[in-house]
Amino acid sequence: MNIIEIVLLAIVTFIFAIDQFSLTEIAYRPIVACPIIGLILGDVQTGLVIGGTYELMMIGNMPVGGAQPPNAVLGSVVAMIFAVKAKMDINAALGACMIFATFGQYVVTLTFTVMSGLMAKADKAAEEGNPAGITQVNVISCLILGSLFAVIAVVAYVGGIALSPALESLSKNASWFMGGLSAAGGMMRFVGFAILLKIMLANDMWGYLLAGFVCALVIGNIDTISAATLLLVAFIGVAIALNDFRVNGMKKKIEEGGFSDGI
């Protein structure tokens, strides 16, 4: 158990917890947070893999009012601890972390509930023209949320190391359980993207979506270029988008009275 890792993990988790609703609102996302956590835990490569995968899982989730989705911060922290310190399979770690991510949404809801009682103080400070009073309420909110998340991250770190032998034994003696957990974790990335598509996908875009799947399958099965599948499919998408922009721009100019080239 490394004290420096524990301290650094608590600090970055504190910052990520606040960043969910303040600061950049970007640093807490798994694709950014997991490589940073991986750097602290000594495995940046796993951080990149888990960060990209977990981002797909969470990409369609967003808070609406008081309704909170599974928390991305705690999920990222726990997934990294399970994968790096407990030596779990990446997909299994992602499946197991969802329990803690769900618990994280209750932590956020609890914090909001506590802070609702302090809103009267902020309202009073606003009526009195007292910016310091409003700042104080915000600082208290950040301290409560960040401290709770930091404590949970430390507990997860200590627990992950303590349970490492038990988890390794479980993976050997109950491979069916770990296999199911791994399958669930592998499936979650598609569920997250499906949620996003349900929100954003228009009926006239289905052709592009299916064409993208075909391109990915074809390019992915060509050994010489399979490593760059996502990049090549992205270039094809950019080309289609640029062509669509050009065609629509020309159509708009024609509707407005033609081109100003003398013809």
SULFEN-V379958 format. One record per helix or strand of 3 or more residues. SS is the DSSP state (hx for helix, st for strand). FROM is the first residue (numbers start at 0). TO is the last residue. If there is no record, write none. Layout:
BEGIN
SS,FROM,TO + SS,FROM,TO
END
This chain:
BEGIN
hx,2,18 + hx,29,40 + hx,43,57 + hx,71,83 + hx,89,115 + hx,118,126 + hx,130,161 + hx,163,172 + hx,174,199 + hx,202,219 + hx,225,254
END
